[in-house]
Amino acid sequence: MILYIVRLKLKDFRKILIICFSILVVSSSIFFISLKNKKISTRAEEEKKFIKYVEFNPTHESLKLSMKEDIKSHNSANERKISWINILSYLATKYGGNFDRYKKSDIEHYVKEFELGNNPEDNLENLKLFNYYVEAYGAILDGFLGEIEYKNSSGEIVKTYGLKNKFPIKKGYSFTHYDDFGARRTFGYSRPHLGHDIFCAVGTPVVAVEDGCVEIMGWNRFGGWRIGIRSHDKKRYWYYAHLRKNKPYNPDLKEGKNVQAGEIIGFAGKTGYSSKENVNNIKRSHLHLGLQIIFDESQKDSPNEIWINLNNITKILVP
């Protein structure tokens, strides 16, 4: 009888051990699977790290002067070349992004130190912030400067380094513009104006600001007849809206076509603010010019789009 009880208890003990071992194996499996998924998730998050917000507010003078120093440097015999993106990033870091504190002497100091063989940014307290501005401002301004060609007085084609991009209104046509970025718009819903309006007569030729590929053409109830052109490095998406009724586009233009800076892409008008196509519901004819900066494709058509105030940029593009 006692032997039977002992055997029974041993049998139960084995069952308990088997159950405990099974629970341990299952728990360990769940733990390691969870840990593996967490590592994959963390790796995916690390791979998806990109800039999600940019406020671009350099003054017109700071843009113009830093661009001048960049061009002068690249056309000189000096081996070291000044970058206007680095100058502006240096200023943004120094001012905490607030260009209301801008001083011309700070650019002069940067240039002087650079010409002495120094890197002025090395003296900044926050190099991480400087690197952020280099990437952010670089995405906006890359491609503006580079090799250009022009004819000299003898009719010869000369190559030099300078401003490649063009003002969006064809040279010789009149226009007016002012800073209206962030102004309220109410059609459809209340929202900020995320572009730059350039007022001109209906039919005024609109040209591509920079080289790129036509991503989209057609009707949009907000922008009317519009064109979206992506820069070749994929960082900048230029948006041209409210084009002319009936004949909004250059007939040669089509989606997927590459265009060059200065090439006529369409004609200004008053279309938009209507779900019905080809309707003039804009009170005053103008070109709506927008610039979206894209660090990751997930930003392209999402609530997280980054649109840039073009007021001071268009000023440096005026012929």
N, C-alpha and C positions, 0 to 999 in steps of 0.2 A: 504493500500500500504506500509506504513512504517512498519507495523507489519510483512508483508510478507518478507520485506528486512531483518529485524532483525532475523526472523526465518531462512532465507537463510544463513545469516552470521553465526548464531549459528551452523547450520548444517555443514557448511564448516569448522568451528572451531573444531567441533567434529572429522571430517575426518582428519584434521591436527593433532589433538591430538593422534588419533589412529595410524596414520602413524609414528609419532614421537616415540610413545610407542613401536611400532613394530621394528623400527630401533634400539631403545635402547636395546630391548630384544635380537635381533640378534647380535648386537655388543657385548653385555655382554657375550653371549654364545660363540662367536668367541674368545673373550679375555680369558675366563676361560678355554676353550679347548686348546688354545695356551699355557696358563700358565701351564696347566696340562701336556701337551706334553713336554714342556721345562723342567719341574721337572723330568719327566720320562727320558728324554734325559740326563739331568745332573746326575741323579742317575746311569744311564747306564755307563756314562763316568767315574764316581767315582768308580763303580764296576770294570771297565776295566783298572784301573790304575795299571801298572806293569812296571818293568824295561825294557827299550828299547835299552840300550846301555851299554856295559861293555868293558873296556880295562884292560886286565889282564897282568901286566908286573912286578910282583915281581921277584927279582933276584934269581938265583939258590941257593945262600947261604942263603938268607932270607927264602926261602921255606924249605930248609934242616934244618936250625937251629930252626925255629919255630915248624916244625914237631917234631924234637928231643925233644923240651921242652914239647910239648903236650904229647908225648909218655911217657916220664919220669914222668910227673905229674900223668898220669892215672895209671901207674904201681907203684906209691908210696902209702903210707898209708894216705896221706893228703886227707881231705874231699873235699877241693876246687880243681878243676881241671882246668888247663890252656887249652885254645883252640887256636890252631894255626890259625884258621880263625879270631879270635879276635885280635891276635898279628898282623897278616898281615893287617887287617882292620885298626888297630891303626896306623901302619906305613903308609898306604896309605892315611889316613886322615892327618897325620902329614906332609907328603911330597906332599900333593896335588895330589896324584896319580902318582907322578914321582919318581920311584925307582932308578933313577940315583943319588938321594940324600941319598940312603940307607947307614946306619951306623950300624955295628954290636952292638955297644954300646947301641943303642936304644932298641934292643931286650933284652939285658942284664938288662937295666933299667926297662923295662916292667916286666920281670920275678921277679926281686928283689922287686918291688913295690907290685906285686901280692902276693908274698910269705909273705909279711908283712901284708897281709889282705886287701890291697887297690885294687881299680879298676882303673888302670892307665887311661883308656879311659874317666873317669869322669873329668879329667883335660883338655881334648881337647876342643878347642874353638867351634868346629862345630860337635856336637853330631849327628845332622841330617845326615851329610855326613858319619860319622862313621857307623850309622845304614844302610845306603845305601850299604857301602862296606861289612858289615856283611852279608846282604842278597845276594849281587852279588857274593862275594867270596865263600859264603856258597853253592850257587847253583853249583859252579865249583868243590869245594873240599869235599862236603858232601859225605860220603861213602868211602873216601880214607883210613881213619883210623877206627879201631874198633877191635873187638875180633878176634884173629886168633889162629890157632892150629898148632903145630909142634911136631915132635918126638925128644926127648932128646937123649943123648948118650946111655941111657939104653933101648931105644925103646919105652918109655912111651909117650903117647900123652899129651902134656902140652898146656894149654890155657893161652894166654896173650893178651895184647893190643898192636897193632902195625899197620904197613902198610898192608892193605888188597889188594890193586890194584896191577896189574902186568904190566910189560913192554910188549908191544904187540908182540915182537919177542921171540919165545920159547928159554929158557935158554940153552946155549951151542952152539947156532948158531951165526955166525959173522954178523956184521952190521956196518954201519957208518951213522951218521946224523949230521945236522947242522941247524941253524936257517934260514929257507927259507920262513917263514910266510910273506905274503904280496908281494912276488916276482911276476913279471908279467907272465901271461900265455896268449897265443894267439890263441889256438885252439878254433874255434867257434866264439870267440870275445875276445877282450883284457880285462883282468880281473885280480884281485889280487889272489894269491895262498892262500887259506883259510884253510891250513892244515899243516901237518908236515910230510915230506918225510923221510922214514927210508930205506936206500939202503941195499939190501941183495940179495943173489942168488935166482934164480927162484926155487920155491918149498920149500923155507924156511917156516916152520910152523908159522902161525899167531895165537895168542891167544887173548881171550877177556881181555880187560883192567880191567873191573869190572863186577860184577854180573848184569844181565839185561835180557831183552826179545828181541828176534830177530824181528824187525819190518819189515825189507825189505831185499830181496835177488834178484839177477838178474843182467841184463845188463843195463849199463848207458853209453851213448856215450862219456862222459867225463871220468868217473871212471872205465870203463870196467866192469868186474865182481866185484861186491861190496856187502857189508853187512852193514846194519844199525841196531845197537843195542841200545835200550833205557834203561836207568837205571830204577830201580824199583820205585824210587820216581818221575820219569818222567821229571826230570830237565836236564838230560844229554843225548845227542844223539851222540853215537860214530859211526864214519863212517870209514870203512876199504875198500880201493879201489885198483885197478890195480892187482887183484888176478890172479892166474895162468890160462893159457889157457887150455881148455879141462877138467881139474879137479880142479876147483878153491876152492871148499868147502869141509869141513868135511862132509862125506856122511850122518851122523846122523843129520846134521843141517837142520832146516826148519823154515819158518816164524811162529811166535807164540811160539817158543820153548824158555824156560828159559835156560840161560847159566851161568856158574860160572867164576869168574876171574881166568885166567890161562888155561882155557879150549881151546883146539885147535878148531878154527872155520874155518880156510881156509889156503891157501898157497900163498905166494907172487909171483908176476909175472910181466908181462909187458902189460896187456890188457888195452884197452881204446883208446880214441881219434878216434872213428869210430862209425858211425851209424849202421854198420854191426856187428852182434854179433861174439864173440870169435875171435877177431882180435888183434894181437900184434902191436900196433902203438906207444908204449912208448919205447923210446930209451934205457933206463937203468932200469933194474928190481928194483922195490922198493915197499914198502907199503906206501900208502898215508893214514895217520891217521888224522881224523878230529874230533873236539869236538864242537858241537853246544849246546848252553845253551838256555833253553826254560822256560820262565816265564809265557807264555800264549800260548795256542794251536794255536792262530792266527799267531804266529811267525814260526811255524814248516816249512811250505813250502811257503815262501813269500820273498819279497825283503828286509824284516826287520830281516833276520836271524842274530844271534849273534854267530860268530865263534871265538874260543879262540886260542891264540898262545901257542902251546904245548911244545915248545922247552925246557923250564926249568922244566916243569912238567915231561916230559919223562926222564930227567936227574935224577930226584929223584926216578924214577921207575926202573932204570937200576939195575939188581941184583948185 
